[in-house]
Structures are given as structure tokens and as C-alpha cells.
Amino acid sequence: MRIGILTSGGDCPGLNAVIRGAVLKGTQIHGHEYVGFRDGWRGVVDADIVPLGRKDIQGIAKQGGTILGTSRTNPFEGRGGVERITENLERHGIDAMIAIGGEGTLAAAKRLTDAGLKIVGVPKTVDNDLGATDYTFGFDTAVQIATDAMDRLRTTGDSHSRCMVAEVMGRHVGWIALHSGMASGAHAILIPEQKTSIDQVVEWVQSAYDRGRAPLVVVAEGFVPDHENDAHSERGLDAFGRPRLGGIGERLAPLIEERTGIETRATTLGHIQRGGTPTSYDRVLATRLGLAASDAVVDQRWGRMVALRGTDIVHVSFEEALDSLKTVPQNRYDEAAILFG
């Protein structure tokens, strides 16, 4: 068989380890040929293909980003569509695809699978918000990067007796904020799952300051204060029609300073959380998922995604993968809240 691999959506530490695992097992054990599509679904639509042999994947597991490139291309818009994609695959002799991506990528893969194409999915999102898998690779790295940044923010906050607001990724869920905030000893963690008032935030900040601490507030980009209805967005929509979030930290900082009189600064970590080399945990998880994806092709598990359950790699349908977001449960937030203020 000739298998095509694509990485789509936001980049993420560990993508190269998935590619390496899939190609290595696919070529050396199963005797398949692998190619890569450049820039996600754009490469599928434009038939922009590169070979993926053993030499092409040497030493890439420790590299951040993706050697194939990525984009947020919608494969059904413009020149795209089922007919064009099918024609491209047939013309280049590609029998099946491995699609590595998050919610948007897997939704597109499901639609194409429903139309008769042979696709296996691999979950990818730093937000760790896919309900069908316990963890997604890239999450551990993003948390470590955010934690390191917050440790640095705390030292400069201590020097100036300032309140520091750190904004992290998290469109619909607060896993990165929760884990990095707990790890860095934050005095308040604000996540999309919890409607929190400015009064409560101010109370936590003032309490920490009164104890001689420089308060640290961690906020997920999708956090919505209790007096508002929508997450802060001022950068339009992405290719899938979703608001581009970001900037809530800059909005909170002056409110905190006005209410407390404490000099307050905001830092948005943004895309730095996606960059750099993956942690050892993410390298291992990503490699295991890549190996399993190669096996799933052999077993013809079309329309299914490899996933982590406990310590085991399992297979779930695209429907189950897309069925629900994995949100932060109340008990996990209550654990963290004991540490606030």
C-alpha cells in the first residue's frame, strides 16, 4: 500500500515523532510506502506530495513543529472537495491516509471517510480537549513551557511587588491553565468552565498581596467573566469559522489594578506554548500513537482514531472522538481553588 500522512491545524510538539513512528513501522515492518502532504489539507487538495522514507525521518522525533508543514486549510472550500481529493489520491496511487490533527482536522477526516475515503486519525491538540483520549501529545510540553514562563514572571513580580497576569491557550477548556497554574503556585486560575466574577479575582489578588506575595493570575484565553457572554476575540475568524481568541489577560490587568491599586502587568504566552522540543513524555506518547496508526492502516480501521486510555493505545470512531470536549471537571477545579488567594 501507499500511505499519505498529513499534519493539519495548529502545530504542536510531538508531530514529528508521530510521523517517525508511523513511517518506521509502516516501511520496515509492514512493507508499505509512505508519502507526506505538505501543509495539511492544502497538500491534499493541491497534490503537493513529498516522499517519506527512512532517511527522511531520521532524528526528527526530538524536533518541534512538523517537517511536513501545516495550515488551517478547509479541504471543502475553494478548489477542494471530495471529487478533487479522490482524483488526486487515485492519480498518485495513494491507497489511504493518516490524518494528524485536532477537532477541525478530524471533522474533515470524518466527512471524507463518510464519502468513501480510507483515513485513520491521530489526535493532536495542546489544549488536551478531545474527550475520547486521556491525553493528547503536545499538552505536556505546553504545560511545561507555561510553567517555566510563570516561574520567571513570579521573580519579576516579586522584585516590583506587582501582580502578574499570565494568559495561556485554552479555547474551550482550561487544562493548560489548571496544570501550569497549580505547578507554578498561582493565586488564581481562570478557565472557560468556571464563570468567575471580577470581585472574586480581586479578592484572591488582594489576599495574596496582603500576605506579602506578588500575586500571579493565570487565565485561559477562552475565559469569560461572569458578567459577559462570549470569550474575548478581536481578530476575526479562522478558516473553519471559529473566533480567533486572545487578549483577555490584557483586559483583566487594568481592572485588577484599578480595583486594588496594585501595579499589574499582563503577559500573553501565545504561540510560544506550541514551539520548541517536545518533552520526553510527549515524544513517547506521539511515537506510540504513530506506531498504532500504522497498524490501524494494516487492520483497515478506516474512520477510526488511535487514542490513549490509561496506559493503553485503543481505537475509537471519529464519531466518538468528536462527540464531546474533555472539560475540566468541577472536582479538579475545586482542588486547585484551595490554593487560591
N, C-alpha and C positions, 0 to 999 in steps of 0.2 A: 504494500500500500504506500501511497504518497500522502503525507500528512502536512497540513499547513497550520502554523501557530501564529496567533496574533495577541498583542497586548494592547488593551484599549482603555480609555478613560484616564483618570489621573495616574501619574506614575507613582511608584511605591517601592521601597526597599524590599528585595526578595524576588522581583520579577525575573531577573536573570537566572536565579537558582532554579526556578520552575522550568524555564526553558532548558537549562542544562540537564535537569533530571529527566525531563520528557525525551529529549533528543538522545541522551546517552543510552537510556534503556530501550528506546524505540529502535535505534540503529544497531546497537550491539547485541541485544537480546532477541528482539522481535524481527529484525531484518528489514525494517521499514525505512523509507526515505523521508526526510523532513525538510521543509522549506519554511521561511518566515514571511509574513506580510508586513511591509513597512507601515508604520504609523496607524496601527489598529485597523478599524473598518475601512479607512481610506485605502489602504493597501489591497483590501479585498475587492473593493469597488473598482479600483484602477488597475488591478492585477499587477501591483508593484511587489515583486517577489524576489527574495534572496535565498541562496542555499544555506542549509543548516547542517553541516557535517560535524564530525567530532572536533576537527581543528577550529571550527568557528565558535565552539562553546568552551574551549579550554580556559580555565581560570576565571570564568565570569561569575561564579556563584557569590564571590565576595564583593562584586561591583554593585553600586546603587544604580537606579534608573533601569532602563531596558535597552539592550543592543538593537532591538527592532524599532524603537521609537513608538510613540503613542499619540493619540489625538482623541478628541471627543466627537468625531465624525458620526453622524447618524446615517447608517447604511441604507436607509429607505428614502432619503431625500436626494434632490439633485439628480445626478447620473446613476444613483443607486437603485436598489430594488431587487426582488427575488430573481427575476429573469436574468438581469445582468450578472449578478453574483454567480448564479448557476452556470451561466455561459462561461465565465472566467475560470471557474473550477474545472469544468469539463475540458476547456481548451488547454489548460496546463496540467491535466491529468491528476488533479488533486482529489483524492477519494474522501477525505474527512478533514475536519478542523478541530483544533483545541483553542478555545476562546478563554483568555485570561483577563478577568475584569470584575467590576462590581455590579451594582444593581442595573445600571443602564446597559452595560455590555451583555449581561446575562438575559435581560429582557429582549434585546435584539437577537441573541442566540436562540432563545425560545421561539421567537416568531419565525426565524429561518428554519428551525427544526420542524416546526409545525407545517412548514411548506415543503418538507421532504429532504432537507439537507442533513448531513451527518455531522453532528457537533457534540463535543464533550466540553464541559465548563470547569474552570478553576477559579475559586473565589479570591478576589483581591480588593481590599479596601483598608486604608489606615484607620478608618472610623470603627472597624470591628462590629458593623451593624447588620450583618446578614444572619438571620435567625437560624438558618439550617446548619451552621457550623459554629463550634465553640469559640474558635479563634480564627482570624484571618492573618496571613503573613503581612508584615509591614506595620501592624499595630504595635508590637513590642518595640520596634525601632522608633516609631513616632513618640511613644511614651518616654523612652529613654532620652531622646533629643529634647523633648519638652521639659523633662525633669532637670536635665543639665542646665538648660536655659534659665529655669526658675531658681535654681541654686545660685546662679550668677546674679539674677535680679534681686535676690534677697540680700546679697552682700552689699550691693549699691544702695538698696533701700535702707539697710541698717546704717550705712555711712551718713545718709542725709535725713534719717528719720522720716522717710517718705512711705506712702502707701503705693505699692506696685500692683498694676492690673495686667495679667498675662492672658492674652486671647489665644486659644488653641483651636484646632479643627474639630468639627463635630456638627454636621448639618442638622441631623435629626436626633442624634444620641450623644451622650456625654461621657463615653468610655475613656477617651483620651484625657479629658478634663478630670474625671474622677481618679484615674490611676496616677497621673502625673501630679495632681494636686495633693493627694494623700502622700505620695512619695516625697514631695518637697515640703510638706508641712504647711500647706496653705491654710489661711484663716477663714476662707470662704471659697466654695466651689459652686459655680452657677452653670446648670446644664439644661438642655431643652426639655427634659422630662419633668422638671420641677419649676412651677411658677413661683417666683420669689419676689418679694417687694423690695423696693429701694430702701425702705425703712429697715428691713431686716438686714440687708447688706451693710448699711451704715452702722447698725448696732454691732455686727460682728467686727467691723473695721475699728470702731471706737473702743470696743472691749480689748482688742489686741493692742491697740496703741496705748491705752491706759495702763497696760501691764508692762510698758516699756518696749514693746515689739514694733517692728516696722511691718505693717500688715501686708499680706500677699493675697490677692484675689485672683482666682483662676476662673475664666469664663469660656465656655464653648461658643463658637461663632453662631450657633443656632439658638442660643438662649434668648427667651422672650420674657421681659419683666412682666409682672402680674397685671400691670395697667395697659399692656399692649396686646395686640392680636397676632402680629406677624414678626418673624425674625428680621433683623436689620439687613437691608440689601439696597445698595445704591449703584450696582454695576451691571444691571440688566440681567438677561437670561443666557443660559448656556445652550448648546446645540440640541439638548433634549427638553428645552423649555423650562428648566429649573432656575430659580433665582440664584445669582452669584452672591454668596453671603460674605460677611466680613465687616468689621468696624464697630461692633458692639462694645469692645473694650474702650475705644476712643470716646464713645458716648457715655460710658459709665464713669470714667475718670473724673471729668469735671463735676458730675453730680455728687460724687463722693467728696471731692474737695470742697464744694460749696456747702454741703451739709455738715461736714466735720471740721473744716478749717485745716485739715491735714494735706500738705502738698502731695499730689497724686499724679503718677505718670502711668501711661499705658504702653504696652508693647504687644504687637501682633506677630506671633511666630510664623504664621502663614506657611509658605511652601518650604521653609527650612525643615519642617517636620517630615517632608517626603524625601529629602535628599540624603546623600551620604551612604556609607556602607551599612548593610543590614546587620543586626545583632546575630549572635550565634543561634539563638532560638529561631529567629525568622529564617535563617539560612537552612536550618534543618527542616522546619515545617514546610517551607517552599519546595525544597528538594523532594520531600516525601510526597507532596501533592503532585509534583511533576512526574515522578515515577508512577504514581497511581493513575494519572491521566493517560499515560502511555498504555498501561494495562487496560484501562477502560475502552480505549480505541480497539484493542485486540478483542475485547469481550463485546464490542458493539453496543456499548451502553449510551446510545445516542439520546440526546435530550436530558442528560443527567450531569450532575456536578459532583466532583470529589469534595469531601468535607471532613473536618476533624470532629470526632465525638469522643470525649475523654482523651485517650492517647491513641485511638484507632482511626484509621482513614476509612471512611464509608462513602457510599454513593447515594445521592438524593436527586429527585427530579427537579427540573427547572421550576416547576410549579411550586414545589416545597421551598426551594431556595429563595423564591421571590414572594412567598406568601406573607411574611411578616418581618419587620425590623426587630433586631435584638436590642431592646432598650434597657437602660439601667433600671433594675427593679428597686422598689421602694426600700427594701431592707438594706441594699448595698449603699444607697444614699444616706440612710439613717446611720449606718456605721460611720461613714465619713463625717457626718454632721456633728457627731460627738466631739470632734477635734476642732470645730469652728470657733471663732471668736478669741 
